[in-house]
Amino acid sequence: MIMELKLVETMQQGLVISITFALFALLLATQNLIMATLASVTIGMIIINVLAIIPYFKWQLGSSESVGVVICVGFAVDYVVHLGSHYVHSKHKDRYNRTKESLREMGISILSGSATTILAVATLFICVILVFFKFAVFVISTCLFALVYSLCFFCACTHVIGPNDKFANFSYMFKVFTNCIYLIQEQFNDSEKKNKN
């Protein structure tokens, strides 16, 4: 019983650490707070669905399940970060055209990447050792959930509430902030000159 509690605790810590690093990676890749938040929510939903596989197959939580779930965060990030990054760097300014362009440009690459990953990992199903079978289930289910959530849920979210133009972009927000500081400083200097005269 103590071992199961420790496995759950370490799995939770691993998930928190890996999702936090994924959020920072998304913030760096997209440089947009809204896109990073939408992508993190999508990744969280993918991981919740992957975690649901453990009771579905009536597996006991062991070391292979703990490691498999934490590793799958990396697979979950992949498709979402490509779509989000392409959305943010699109030349279009409105949500509809940005979403359409990111799906048109990245959709086939995401489908091809998921197909090759699934086919490569499917060879683990012929293994007799249960750890390899579980790993194959985790990776393939993560790829499938990531495919559905990134192409359907994430793109629907970007179409409805994605940022327009440079809204919530870090570099743009920094530029606006420095311009505001500069204007305040100029007004302060002008008022000091008037007071001296």
C-alpha positions as CSV (number, residue, x, y, z in Angstrom):
1,M,0.0,0.0,0.0
2,I,2.9,2.4,0.8
3,M,4.5,1.7,-2.5
4,E,1.2,2.5,-4.4
5,L,0.9,5.8,-2.5
6,K,4.5,6.7,-3.4
7,L,3.9,5.8,-7.0
8,V,0.9,8.0,-7.2
9,E,2.8,10.8,-5.4
10,T,5.8,10.6,-7.8
11,M,3.5,10.4,-10.8
12,Q,1.7,13.5,-9.7
13,Q,5.0,15.3,-9.2
14,G,6.2,14.2,-12.5
15,L,3.0,15.4,-14.2
16,V,3.2,18.8,-12.5
17,I,6.9,19.2,-13.4
18,S,6.5,18.1,-17.0
19,I,3.3,20.1,-17.7
20,T,5.0,23.2,-16.1
21,F,8.0,22.8,-18.4
22,A,5.6,22.2,-21.3
23,L,3.9,25.6,-20.4
24,F,7.2,27.3,-20.5
25,A,8.1,25.7,-23.8
26,L,4.8,26.8,-25.2
27,L,5.3,30.4,-23.9
28,L,8.7,30.4,-25.7
29,A,7.4,28.9,-28.9
30,T,4.3,31.0,-29.3
31,Q,5.3,34.1,-27.3
32,N,1.6,34.5,-26.6
33,L,-0.1,34.1,-23.3
34,I,-3.5,33.1,-24.7
35,M,-2.1,30.5,-27.0
36,A,0.1,29.0,-24.3
37,T,-2.9,28.8,-22.0
38,L,-5.1,27.2,-24.6
39,A,-2.4,24.7,-25.5
40,S,-1.8,23.8,-21.8
41,V,-5.5,23.2,-21.3
42,T,-5.5,20.9,-24.4
43,I,-2.5,19.0,-23.1
44,G,-4.1,18.6,-19.7
45,M,-7.2,17.1,-21.4
46,I,-5.1,14.7,-23.4
47,I,-3.3,13.6,-20.2
48,I,-6.6,13.1,-18.4
49,N,-7.8,10.8,-21.2
50,V,-4.6,8.9,-21.1
51,L,-4.9,8.4,-17.4
52,A,-8.4,7.0,-17.9
53,I,-6.8,4.1,-19.7
54,I,-5.3,2.7,-16.5
55,P,-8.7,1.9,-14.9
56,Y,-10.2,1.0,-18.3
57,F,-7.8,-1.8,-18.7
58,K,-8.1,-2.6,-15.0
59,W,-4.3,-2.2,-14.5
60,Q,-2.8,-1.6,-11.1
61,L,-0.8,1.6,-10.9
62,G,2.8,0.5,-11.0
63,S,6.2,1.8,-12.1
64,S,5.6,1.2,-15.8
65,E,2.2,3.1,-15.7
66,S,3.8,6.0,-13.8
67,V,6.7,6.3,-16.2
68,G,4.4,5.8,-19.2
69,V,2.1,8.6,-18.2
70,V,4.9,11.1,-17.6
71,I,6.6,10.3,-20.8
72,C,3.4,10.8,-22.8
73,V,3.3,14.5,-21.9
74,G,6.0,15.0,-24.4
75,F,4.0,13.3,-27.1
76,A,0.9,15.3,-26.1
77,V,2.8,18.6,-26.5
78,D,4.1,17.9,-30.0
79,Y,1.0,18.5,-32.2
80,V,-0.4,21.3,-30.2
81,V,2.8,23.3,-30.2
82,H,3.1,23.1,-34.0
83,L,-0.4,24.3,-34.6
84,G,-0.2,27.1,-31.9
85,S,3.2,28.3,-33.2
86,H,2.0,28.4,-36.8
87,Y,-1.2,30.2,-35.7
88,V,0.8,32.9,-33.9
89,H,3.3,33.4,-36.7
90,S,0.7,33.6,-39.5
91,K,0.6,36.6,-41.7
92,H,-3.2,36.9,-41.3
93,K,-4.6,39.0,-38.6
94,D,-8.1,37.4,-38.0
95,R,-8.8,34.1,-36.2
96,Y,-10.5,32.3,-39.1
97,N,-7.7,32.7,-41.6
98,R,-5.0,32.0,-39.0
99,T,-6.7,28.8,-38.0
100,K,-7.3,27.8,-41.6
101,E,-3.7,28.4,-42.5
102,S,-2.3,26.5,-39.5
103,L,-4.5,23.5,-40.3
104,R,-3.7,23.7,-44.0
105,E,0.1,24.0,-43.5
106,M,0.6,21.8,-40.4
107,G,-2.4,19.4,-40.6
108,I,-0.8,17.0,-43.1
109,S,2.5,17.0,-41.1
110,I,0.7,16.2,-37.9
111,L,-1.3,13.4,-39.5
112,S,1.9,11.9,-41.1
113,G,3.8,12.2,-37.8
114,S,1.1,10.5,-35.8
115,A,0.8,7.7,-38.4
116,T,4.5,7.0,-38.4
117,T,4.7,7.1,-34.6
118,I,1.7,4.8,-34.2
119,L,3.1,2.3,-36.8
120,A,6.5,2.3,-35.2
121,V,5.2,1.7,-31.7
122,A,2.6,-0.8,-32.8
123,T,5.4,-3.3,-33.3
124,L,5.7,-3.4,-29.5
125,F,2.3,-5.3,-29.4
126,I,4.1,-8.5,-30.4
127,C,6.3,-8.4,-27.3
128,V,5.6,-10.9,-24.6
129,I,6.8,-8.6,-21.8
130,L,3.8,-6.7,-20.4
131,V,5.8,-3.4,-19.8
132,F,6.4,-3.0,-23.6
133,F,2.7,-3.7,-24.3
134,K,1.6,-1.1,-21.8
135,F,4.1,1.4,-23.2
136,A,2.7,0.8,-26.7
137,V,-0.9,1.4,-25.4
138,F,0.2,4.6,-23.7
139,V,2.0,6.0,-26.7
140,I,-0.6,5.0,-29.3
141,S,-3.5,6.3,-27.2
142,T,-1.6,9.6,-26.5
143,C,-1.0,10.0,-30.2
144,L,-4.6,9.4,-31.0
145,F,-5.9,11.7,-28.2
146,A,-3.4,14.4,-29.2
147,L,-4.5,14.1,-32.8
148,V,-8.2,14.5,-32.0
149,Y,-7.7,17.2,-29.4
150,S,-5.2,19.2,-31.4
151,L,-7.0,19.1,-34.7
152,C,-10.5,19.4,-33.3
153,F,-10.6,21.0,-29.8
154,F,-7.6,23.2,-30.0
155,C,-8.4,24.5,-33.5
156,A,-12.0,25.1,-32.5
157,C,-10.7,27.1,-29.5
158,T,-8.4,29.2,-31.6
159,H,-11.2,29.8,-34.1
160,V,-13.5,31.1,-31.3
161,I,-11.2,32.7,-28.7
162,G,-7.7,32.8,-30.3
163,P,-5.8,36.1,-30.3
164,N,-6.3,38.5,-33.2
165,D,-3.3,40.2,-34.7
166,K,-0.7,40.8,-31.8
167,F,-3.1,40.6,-28.9
168,A,-1.4,39.1,-25.8
169,N,1.9,38.8,-27.7
170,F,4.9,39.3,-25.3
171,S,7.0,41.4,-27.6
172,Y,4.1,43.6,-28.5
173,M,3.0,44.0,-24.9
174,F,6.6,44.9,-23.9
175,K,6.8,47.5,-26.8
176,V,3.5,49.1,-25.7
177,F,4.7,49.1,-22.0
178,T,8.0,50.8,-22.9
179,N,6.2,53.3,-25.1
180,C,3.8,54.1,-22.2
181,I,6.8,54.6,-19.9
182,Y,8.5,56.8,-22.4
183,L,5.4,59.0,-22.8
184,I,5.0,59.3,-19.1
185,Q,8.6,60.3,-18.7
186,E,8.2,62.9,-21.5
187,Q,5.2,64.4,-19.8
188,F,7.0,64.5,-16.5
189,N,10.0,66.3,-18.1
190,D,7.7,68.8,-19.9
191,S,5.9,69.6,-16.6
192,E,9.2,70.1,-14.8
193,K,10.4,72.5,-17.6
194,K,7.1,74.5,-17.3
195,N,7.5,74.7,-13.5
196,K,11.1,76.0,-13.9
197,N,9.9,78.7,-16.3
